């Protein structure tokens, strides 16, 4: 079994490790082939590896408009696999020869992806081409139910689609967040120090957790933080992250009287004390896996109906575990301000976040992915362990 990825971000290592273990228990080997982190993602500093991963050479051909075509040298190593799972993307040139040869002795090809283009406006040609590419696959692994529905609506057989419910490993963060409420633990002490160091007030603190780059709309975030602070005395925004727009956050935090506090890159269980001192999470730009973080940290997301969210935006239910405002800074500031002034409503949102944690785990994701892989292999009669 071979999975080809652009690169391995740190949030994927646990998933691949768990998938590797589950497949091994079925007598199936897993190999994850990947290239180095693309330039934009490299700025976040989240590239990692795992036991089943191997880096392969990549050639990049730059195109006008900031686009590029990629060629990963995976054909030789993928030839012995029973199934090759590729990213659902037109720019990955290795897909085309693999698809052409999959009808012969080469392995079948499956796709893993969003299902449709979520995060930017696609051209009609791109939409048609992606649909045609996807339909050549033998199986499809969709991040979410919405992506699966889209692929099925374009003619892909529904019985050959697995919804994996994309997530991150929440085990350590969940345990650390629970400890942050227990006096005497390291997390509780760190939370206490944060409150003291930054003068944080309960019911007046928000958190931003994620990459600091254009899709996250950092200027919008910082402007709204200033405007909320003008309405809510004692309001503070903790910004934890790294990326190309880190300079904007640092500049805002350095202004006298600014409500913005730059705490730097924070990952994994290290975010637990930040969640413990925060009441909600501000994310006016792209919502992706931060939705899962918001559930674990019990900091309900306040976002906008901006049209370019990632698939995990589907996990949010406006008014139940999050707030989704019109894509307007005035509406956003008004919603944040009103929520901070309504402790009962805020607590209801936080309780719903906590209740949604079990639905989005890497354990569940790995189980669903493994089950789909085995079904795909059995369908093509290439799993030597089928029926044993």
Helices and strands as residue ranges (DSSP letters): E 2-5, G 10-12, H 13-25, E 31-34, H 39-42, E 53-55, E 58-62, G 64-66, E 68-72, H 75-78, E 83-87, H 94-101, E 108-113, H 124-135, E 140-142, H 145-153, G 158-160, E 161-163, H 171-179, H 186-198, E 205-209, G 214-216, H 218-231, E 236-240, H 246-253, E 260-262, G 268-271, H 272-277, E 280-282, H 290-297, E 300-304, G 311-315, E 322-325, H 329-340, H 343-356, G 357-359, H 362-379
